[in-house]
Amino acid sequence: MSNFDKNDFLGFSDMMGRDGEVMPVISTESEDDIESEEIDNELPILPLRNAVLFPGVVTPITVGREKSLELIKQVNKGNKTLGAIAQRDDSVDEPKLNDFHQYGTVARIIKMLNMPDGSTTVIIQGRRRFGLLDLIKTEPFHVGRIEVLTNAEPAGDDKEFEALISSIKDMAFQIIQKSPNIPMEASFTLENIESPKYLVNFICSNLSADVKEKQQLLETSNIQKRAEMALEMLSKEMQMVDLKHHIQSKVKTDLDKQQRDYFLNQQLKTIKEELGDNTQEHEIEDLKEKAKNKNWPEQVAKTFEKELSKLQRMNPAAMEYSIQINYLDTLVELPWSEFSKDNFDLERAEKILERDHHGLEKVKERIIEYLAVLKLKANMKSPILCLVGPPGVGKTSLGKSVAESLGRKYIRMSLGGLRDEAEIRGHRKTYIGAMPGRIIQSIKKAGTSNPVFVLDEIDKVAGATVNGDPASALLEVLDPEQNTSFYDNFLEVEYDLSNVMFLATANTMSSIHPALRDRMEVIHVNGYLMEEKYQIAKKHLIPKQMREHGLKSNQVTFKKPVVESLIQDYTRESGVRSLEKTIAKVIRNQARKIVMDDTYKKSLTTDDVREILGPPLFQYDRELDNEVPGVVTGLAWTAVGGEILFVEVSLSKGKGRLTLTGNLGDVMKESATLAMEYLKAHTDQLNLDPEVFDKWNVHIHIPEGATPKDGPSAGITMFTALASAFTQRKVKSKVAMTGEITLRGKVLPVGGIKEKILAAKRAKIKDIILSEDNRKNIEDIKPEYIKGLRFHYVTEMSEVIDIALTNEKAKNALKL
């Protein structure tokens, strides 16, 4: 049976008889005639497959089964009346009672046609609904006992029903107009159906619905309810037609644009060929030429051929074309298996390292060791060195010297503030503007697979963010066991980084990911002593600034006292960055005088420096007054180098309360508590009355309260200050100390010894008290740098008292 989706909608093609007579699609008889006719309660039953017949509707039925053909022939000879009822399952050839739906339609044969293909088509007209009660016989065809059903019809003046019918009509007209496959004659048919009931049945018969839904409509006895259900189905069909129309319109637009682009590109290609300027072909030929000389792995070669083939099929105007050409350019420009030749002259390497950097013996020693092993074993994996130290000590610039000494290319990549994992691993090619990560980009720029690669500020890399975890992405880069097959998201092939010598720099290890820290060989670069800074200024900084300011070496000279004044009075740092800026300022002042023909001194003095730079910014040589008991000099480490600090203890009458001030951290407060408790537990060693602690309040203060202070290294300093305050004994002059204490009276080692020694020497300290375990740190320092200092190594807190305190009581000593 026909429906809205077919070209012969409403069965117009099937309504044409052999003699050209047009069959009606809806009954032309009056409703009264149909409703009043007598119908037997026993009728031949015609099984319908995939079709439901409605009262008043005329439809063609193709008859194929033998029983159905026999039924049609017998009925056509008789009263032409039969019962048409749909099967529940259209695959059943011999239906029984349960295989039929319960309700069907009484039909009358209008015409019987023998088709050219040998089949028989019968045109039948629906009359009235009936219910199938039973099958009386099944041979030679089905005969059933039926019950004719009546319809519940609305009143003639029912406005709601009229509006419902009008809506159905309007929506059906819209569907016909929007569907190109439905003939316009369908509109004419709808317009000429006068009976509202038959109009509803006609619409129901031709809905684009399955048999089950149509059968449900037929079984609905209330005409208004049937109309509402039909309107709902029409609404869905209308939405589907609109959607199809939208999709077809969009596809047509896209196809039109593609065809237009294709024709324009073909014309452009033809024009370029005529002019001899076919850019795409030139690019492809250039890529092929470069690929010929590449000694790359087999997998990379296969990938290149595959992607090049893809590029040849691409439209140059397509968005993906630029990404594809960029990808292939990256592949051919990467230095696959291309290495610079290492220079194994160890003496030359030592000279270069000594020339460019003063100090840093451990780093230099490690580089020379690497060169020696590499000379013996050519395929050794490069080490991953991490230089940790304060700013300005030459960690980054060391990479250039290493590269020069090895004869390798130099790459520096700053990791400070890096938050996106794609900066390391690259972007996937699916993104517009995709590019490889900075590791691969830098290798490509260097042109060799074995450069010296400086990863600067590795401690400043961000952790996990919304853009991934760049610190974790570095794990593969810096692992010698994994970086032989480094995977970049853009390349999509593995690249060998095992020959790259990575040098990482950091100011602190605390913020570096533990797994990343484990993959690197850490070398601590300490701050420079004053003597080292003088040598660096003399050999490097002053000549460099003279060159950069256009002065000759004989125009301005810096004597040793002047340089030492610049170091001590105008800078406070572990490195030499501020010192270089200060030297530059002095040289600029001299350059101005030379250009303006002012009188100036070629050999600067400390007074000249003070005139140029102003009064000293820092005062290191503080007076150490030992007349007041309870004041002891300690040594501290800071990010800009070592410092001396004073621990002050004051006693006042009270109930033994302990007060701590000076912006102290938790660890330092605990050290003060430990020192106090140890002193209370060992009063007999200091000849103290145990009750004295209940009669005097103790106040411990460390000056420069705006500066936060923490750490355990002030333990022995606090203990000595407390012992001096309670015994009222003087502290020896020019003595400083550092060390952690325990409740058992042990003195433990601390860090930052080199920086602390530097601070002590600046302050004219003569005696330094350290833990015995820190002896090894002093042995690492060159003897000339610690000349004039006496070191006292202790293991017990009681030893500190013997060294630091005199037997002389202070003036105006308290009577405890």
N, C-alpha and C positions, 0 to 999 in steps of 0.2 A: 504494500500500500504506500502511496506517495506521501511525502511530508515536505516541510519548508526547505530542507537542505538539498532537495533533488531538482534537477533542471525541469522535470515535468510536474512541477508543483500543482497540486489539486488534480493531477491525472489528466491534464488537458490532452496530452498526446494519445492517451488510451481511450479518450472519449470519442475519438473519430472512427466512425464505422467504415466498412469497405466501400460503401456507396456514397461516402462523403457526408452522411448524416451526422450531425453533432448531437451527442448524448448529453442530457442535463447532468449537472454535478450535485444538484439538490432537488428534492421532490417538487414537482409542479402541482401536485394534488393538494387539496385543502387539508388542513390538519383535522378537520371534522370527519372528512371521508376516511382518513387513515385510522383515526381513533374509533370510528364506529363500525369498521368492517369486522365480520365474524371470522375468528381464527380457531381452527381445530385444536383440541388439547393434545393431539399426537401429530408430530411433524418430522419429516426427514431432517437429519442433523448433518450440516456441512462443517467439518472441522477446519478452522482457519489457523494458518501458521503466520506468526509475525504480523498479525493484523487484527483490528477490532472494528466491527461495523456498528455505526450509530444510526438511530432512527432518522429517516428523512434524507440520508446521504446516499448518493449513487457512487459506486466504486467498482472497478474491474478486478476480477479475481482470476489468477491463472490456476487452472486445475491440472494436477499431475497424477494423483493417486487413482487407481482403478476404481475403488469404491466411490470416490468423489465423482469420477466421470460418469459412472452408472447412475448415481443419484441425480446429476444434472440432466442427463438424457431423459430419465423417467419423469422428473418434476417438470421439465420444459414441455413435455407432451401433455401433462395434466394441468393443474391449477396454478403452476409456476410458483408456488409458495413453499418456503423451506426455513429452517432455523440455522442461522450462522453463529457459531460460538468459537471462541479462541481456545487453543490448547494451552495447558500450563507449560508443557515442555514440547517445543517444536520438533525435537528429534524423534519423537514417538510416531511410528508409522501406523500402528493399530491402536488408537486411543480407546481406553475404557472410560467408565463413568467418572472415576476419580482423576482422569487425565484432562477433563474439561473444566473450564471455569464454571461457576454456578450460574452466571447470567450471560445471556446472548441477545441477539436481535433477530426478530422475524424478518425475512427478506423475500422479495419477489424478483424473479428473473425477468430482466428487460430484454436482453439480447444475448445470444450465444454465438461466438465467433471462432472459426477455425483459422489459426494463424499460419503464416507461410512456413514457419519452422516445424509445423506438425503439432504444436501444442494447442490447447483449447482454452480460450478466455471467455469467461461469462461475466456479464455486467449485471450487477444486482443492486436493488434499492432497499435500504433499511426501512422497516415499517414501525414496529413496536418492540419494546423490551420484553424479555420473558425470562423465567427461571426454569432451569432444567431439573426435573424431579427424578427421572429415571430413564434408562435406556431399555426400550421394549425389545428391540432386536438389533443385530449388528450385521446381518447378511440380507441381501447383497450390499446393503449400505446401512448406516445407523438411522434408527428411528427412535425418537424419544418422546416421553410424556412431559408436557410443559405446562407452565402457569403464566398467563399473560399479566404483565405488571403495569401499574398506572404510575404517573408522575405527579409529584406535588408541585403545582405551578403557582406563581405569584399572581396577585390580583391584576387586572388589566390596567388599573390606574396607579400601580406601584412605582413611585418616582425613583426610588433607590434602584429598583431593577432596571428601569429605563437608563439611568446613569451608568449602571454596570455594563449594559449592552453597548452603550455608546463608547465607553472606555475600551471595551474589547475590540470594537470596530476600528477605533482610532489607532490602537496599538498594532492591529493587524495590518492596517494601511502603511504605517511607518516601517514595519518589517519588510513589507513588499517593496517599498521604495528604496530601502537601504540594501536589499539583497539583490545583487546583479543577476543571480541565477533563477530568480522567480519571475515568470512572465507577467507583464503588466495586465494581461487578461484576468489575473486573479483579483485585481482591484474591481474590475467590472462584475465579476461573480459575486463578491462580497456586497457590492452596492445593490444588487438585485435580489438579495435574500430578504424577504419581508418578515418572515416568521422569526421572532426572537429565539424561540426554542430551537428551531432548525439552524439558526445562525450559530448558537452555542454548540450544537452537535457537529456542525460543519467545521468549526474551529477546533473542537476536540479531536475530530477525526484526522485533521491535518497538522496537529501539533508535532514538533520534533521531540517526541517522547517515546519511551519504550512501551511494550505491550502491557506490562504490569501497571504503569501509570494510567494508560488509556482505559484499561479494564476497570480501574478504580473510579474513573470518571463515569464510565457506563453504569456502574453499580450504584452511583449516587442518584437517588430518586428525586431529590429536591433540585429543581432546575436552577434556582438562584444559587444554591451551594455549588452546583456543577459549574456555573458561570464564574463564581469567585475562584474556584480551583483553576479553571482555564485561564483566567486573567493573571493569576500568580505564575503559571507556567509561561504565558506570553511575555511577562515581565522579565523572567530569566532569559528567555530566548532573545529579547530585545537587548539585554546587557551583553549577551554573547555576540550578537551581530555588531554592536558598537565596538566591542573589543577586537573582533576580527577586522573591522574596518580600520581601527586605529593601527593595528599591527601591519596590515597590508599597506597603509599609507606611509608608515615609518620605513618599512622595508623598501618601498618604491623610492622614497627620498634618499635612503642610503645607497641604493643601487644606482640611482641617477648621479649621485655625487661621485661614487666610485668609477662609474663609466666616464664621467666628465674628466676626473683626474687621470684616468688611464689614457684617454685620447690626448689630453694635453701633454702628458709625459711622453707619449709616443711621438707627438709632434716635436717636443723639445729635444728628444733623443735624436730624431732625424736631423733637426737643425744643427745640433752639436756635431753629429757625424759629418755633415756637409762642411762645417767650419773646422773640422779636425780637433774638436775640443770635447771629448767624451770623458768627463771627470770620473764617473764611476768606474769605467774600464781602466783608466789610468791608476786609480786607487787600488784596484784589485791586482793589476800587474805589478805595482810597486810592492804590495804585500807579498806576492809570490816571489819577487826577486829577493826581498829581505829574508824570506823563509828558507831560500836555497842554502844560505851560508850559516844557518843555525844548527848548532850541535846540541839539540835539545832531546829530552827523553822521548821514547816512542809514544807514550800516552799523550804527551803534549802535542806531538806532530799530528796524531790522529784527531785530537780536538781541534787543532788549527784547520785541518782540511775540512772537517765537518762544518765548522762555523763559517769558513770561507765560502763553502758551497751554499750555505744558508744566505750569506750576504749577496751572492750573485743572483739569487731569486727574489731579493727584496726590492721594493720600489724606493728609489733614492729620496722621495718626498715623504716616505713613511717615518713615523716618530721613532721606531725601533732602529732605523738605519744608522743614525748617529751613534747610538749605544753600541751597535754591533761593530762599527768601524773602529770605535774607541777601544773596544775589547780586543780586537785583532791587532791593533797598533800596540797595545800594551803587551800582548803575547810576544810579538816579534822584537820589541825593543828591550825586553827584559834580558839581562845577561846570563842566559842559561849556560851553565858549565863554562863561563868565562871568568878567569881569575887574573888578578895582577900578581906579578912575580914578587915574592917576599925577598927582602934584603936581609941576609943572615949575618951581616957584619956586626957582631955584638959590641965591639969597641965604638964603632960609629953610633950605634943606638944609644950607648951610655953617654956619649958626648952630647948628643942631641937632647936627651932627657936632662942632663946637668945644665946645659945651656939655657933651656927654657924654664926650668923649675928649680928653685932652691929648696932643699929639704926633700920631703916625701920619699924617704929612702925605701920604705917598705913597698911602696907602689912601684918604684923604679926596679927594685930587686925582683918583684913578681913579673914584670914585663920582660926583663932579661931572661929569667927562668923559662918563661913561655917561649921566647925566641930560641933558646938553646934546645928545648925539647922538640920544637917544630923542625929545627934543623936536623935532628936525629931521626925524627919520625914525621914524614911529610904530611901524612893524612890525619894528624892529631886534631881532635875536636877543639874548637876555640873555647877558652874559658869565659865565664860570665862574671866579670868583676864589678863590685859595687863599692864606690868610694863614698864613705860617710864622714861628714865633717861640717863645721860651721861655714857660713857664707864667706866667699872671697879668699879661700885658701888655694885655689887653682885646680879644683876638681874637673871643671868643664874643659878648661884650656889644656889639661893634660892629654885629652883625647887627640888633639891636633899633633902634639909632640909624639905620641905613640904611633899615629898613622904615618908621620914623616919618618920615624925611626924604622918602621917596618916596610916602608915603601908602598903603603896601601892608600886607597881613597878614604876620605874622611866624611862622615855623615853625622849631623847632630839633629836630634828630634826632641823638642821640649814637650814634656808630659804634664807640665803644670796646668791644673784646672781641666784636664782631659776628662770628659764625662760620657762620651759616646763610644760604645764598643766598636761601632763601625769605623772609627778612626784607626783602629788596630786591624780589624779583620776585613774591612771594606764593606761596600753595599752590594746587595744582590742586583743582578742585571735587570730585574723586573721593575726597578725604580727609575724614574726619569732623572737624568743627571747622575746615574750610578758611576762610581769610580772605585779603584782599589784602595786598600788601607794605606796609611802613611808608611808602614814598613815596606811594602812592595813598591810604593811610589819612590821612596828614598833609594832603594836598591836599583831601580830603573834609572834614577838620576845619576847615581854613582857610576853605573856602567860596568861594575864588576860584582861578582858574587861573594867576595871576601873583603869588604871594607871594614874599617874601624867605625863602629856604630855607637854613638854616645846617646844614651837615653837619659836626658837631663831631668832633674827634679822628679825622680820616680816616686818619691814619698808624697808628692802632691796629686797623684792620680786619684780621682774620685772612686768610691766604692760602688756598690750596686745602686743604679738609678733606673728611671723609667726607660732609658736608652741602653740598658744592659749593664754589664760589669766589666769596664775596661781593665781593671786590675787582674781579674781572672783571665781575661783574654791574653794578657801578657805571660801567663804561665806557660803556654805552649811555645811562645817566642823565646823565652829564657831558659828552657829546659834542653840541655844538649841531647837528651835521649828522645825528645819529641820534635825538636825543630828541624830535623832532617826532612820532615813532611809537613811543613806549615801550610795550612789551608786558608786561603783568602776567599771570601764569599764572592768577590767579583771575578777572580780568575777561574774558580771552580776546578782548578788542578793544583796539585801539591808543589810547593817550592822548597828547595833545600836551603836552610839558613845556618846549617851547622858550621860553615866556613866563615861566617861573620863573627868578628870579635866584638862582643857587646861590652860596653863600659857604662854602667849606670851610676848616677850621682844622686846623693840624698843628703839632707841636713840632719835627719834623725831616722832611726830605725823603727821607732814606736808606731808610726802611722803606715808602715808598709805591711801589706797582707802577709801573714805568717807563711803561707805556702810559697809565695813569691820570694820572701826572704830566704827560705830554705834552698832555693834554686841558685842563689848567687854566692859568690865568694866575697865576703865582706872584708874590706880593708878600711880601718879607721884612719882618717886624716885629721890630725890634731891641729889646733891653732899654732901660730908661729910665736916663738919667743922674740923678745925685743932685738936680740942679736940677729936672728933670722930675718926679721922685718928690715933691719938696717941693710943687710946684704941684698935683700930683694929690691929695696928702694935704690940702692947704689947701682946694681947690675941691670935692673930691668925697668923699674918705674920711672926714674929720672931720665934716662936716655930716651925712653919711649915718649914721654911728655915733651921733651926738648924737640924731638923730631916732629911731633904732631903740631907744635906751636911755632915751627919754623926757626928755632934758635940753634946756634952752633954750640958745641960743648965748651968752647972757651969764653962764651958770652956770660954764662951764669954757672957758678959752682956752688955745691952744697957740701959743707964740712960736716964731719960726724956729729958734733954737738947740735947742729941745726937739724939734721935728720932725726936724731934722738928726741929733740924737742917736739918735732912734728908728730912723732910716734906717741910720746907720752902725754903731751899737753893738749893735743887736738884730735886724737882718735881714741876710740875705745872699741876694739873689735879683735876677733881671732884672726881674721884675714887681713887683706891689704887694700880693699876697695876704697874705704874712706881715706886711707893714706894717699892713694893715687889721686883722688879728687883734691885733697889738700895740697899736694905737690903741684897739681895742675893750676890751682888758684894762685900759688906763689909765682909760678912761671908766667902766667898771664899778666900778673902785675909787672913783672920785669919786662915782658914783651911790650906792654903799653909805654913804659918809660923809654925803651929803646926806640920805638917808632916816633915818639913825640920829642926825642932828643933831650929828655930830662936826664939829670945826673942820677946815676945809680951805681950801686956797688956790685961788682962782678962776683965777689965772694960774700955770700950772705952770712949774717950773724943771727943769733937768737933774738936780739933786739929788733933786727929788721923783720924777722918772722912775726914778732908780736905786733909790730906796726902794721903789717899787711893783714894778718888774721885776727887781730884783736887779742884781748886777754885769753889765757888758757881756758879751754872748755872743761878740762878734767884735772883734778888734783889727786895725784897718786901718793905723793910723799907726805902723808898725814903724820902729825906728831903722835907718837905712841907713848902716852903718859902712863908710867907704871906706879905712880904715887898713890893712885886710888885702887884699893883692893876690889876684886870682883869684876874687873874689866880685862878681857882676854881677846887676843886677835885670832880669828879663824880664817880658813880658806874655803872659798866657794867656787863652784863652776856655773857659768851662765852660757847662754847661746852665743854670746859675743866674746867669750873668753873667760879667764879666771878673774876673781875679785877677792879682795880681803874684806872681812866683815868683823865687827866688834860684838861680842856678847857681854852685856852689862847686867850685873846682879846687884840689886839694892835690898837691904834689910830694914824692916821697920817693926816696932813692937806690935804684937797682935796675938793671934791664936794659931799661927802656923799655916796660913792660907797661901797657896801658890798662884801667882798671876803671870800670864804670858802675853806679851804685846810685841808688835812689829810685823803684823801681817804674816803670821806663821802658818804653814800647812800642818796637816794632821801628823805626818811622819816626824816633823821637827818638834811638835808638841810632845809626842811620845818619847823622843830622845830626852827632852827636859825632865819628864816624869821619871824615866829610867835613871838619869843622873841623880835626881833628888833621892830616889829610893835607895840607890846604891850608897849614897853618902850617909843616909840614916842607918843603914845596916852595918857600916864600917866606921863608926864614930871613934872606936878605940885606936884605929890607925892614925887618926888626925888629932887625937887627944881632945875630943869634943864631948861635951855633956849631952847625952841623948835628949834631955828635957829642953834643950835650947830650941829644938824644932817646933815645940808647942808654944813658945813664947815670942817667936819672931815670924812675921809675914815675909814671904820671899817674892820679889818681883824680878822677872827675867825679861829683858828688852833687847831687841836687835834693831839698831838704827836703820833709817831709810824705810819708814813704815809704809810708804806708797808702793814699794816694790814687793811683790809676793815672794816668799821664801819657803822652801821645803827641801826635804831630803834628810838622810841620816848622818851626813858627814860632819855635822856640827856637834856630834855627841860628846867627844872628849873636850871640845871647847866649852860646852855648857858645864860639864862636870868640873873642869878646872876653875871656871868662874865661880861656881857655887862653893868649891873648896876654899878658894881665896877669900870669898866674902865671909864665910863662917869662921875661918881661922884668922882673918884680917892680915894674912901674909901677902907681901907684894908679889906680883908676877914679874918674872925676869924680862928685861928689856929686849926688844927685837926678836921676840919668839912668836911663831905662828904654828897652828896645828890643824889637822883634819883627820877624822876617823870615826867610825861607827862604834857604838858601845853596846854591851849586852848586860843583862841583869846579873850575870856571873862575873862581871868585871873584865871581860875580854875586849880587846880593841880589834875591830875588823877592818879589812881594806875597803877603800872607796875608789871611785873613778875620777876622771878628769885631772889626773895628777900633773900632767905637763902644763896645762893651763893654770893650775893653782900655783905651781912653782914660778911661772912667769909673773903672776900677780904678786907673789911674795917678794920676788927680786925687784920689781918696780917700786915696792913700798920699803925697800932697804931692809928687809928682814934678814937676819943672820942665821937663826936657828929654826929648823922646821921639824915638828914631831909627826911621824907617820906610823901606820901599822907595819909590822915586820913584813907582811905579805905584799906591801907596796914597794919593797926594795927593788923588785924586778922592773917596775916602771921607771925608777930613777936610772937604772943601768942602761935603759934604752935611749936616754938623753945624752947628747954629746957632752963630754966633760967641760968644754970651754963655755957651754951655756949655763952651767951650774957652778961656775967658779966663784968662790967666796961664800958659798952656802954650806952649813953644817946640818946633816940629817941625823935625826935620832929615831931609831926604829924600836917600837914597843909592842908588847903583846898583852900587858895588863894595864888597867886603868891606874893602879897605884904607881906604876913607873912614870906615868905622865906627871903626877904631882911632884915627884922627886926632881924631874927635869925642869918643869915650868915654874915652880914656886921657889922663892928665896926663903930663908929663915928669918928675914927681917920683917918686923911688924910695920904696918903703915902708920903715918902720922895721924893723930886724932883717931886712933883705932877705937871701934865700938867695944864696949865691955859686955860680952855675951854671958 
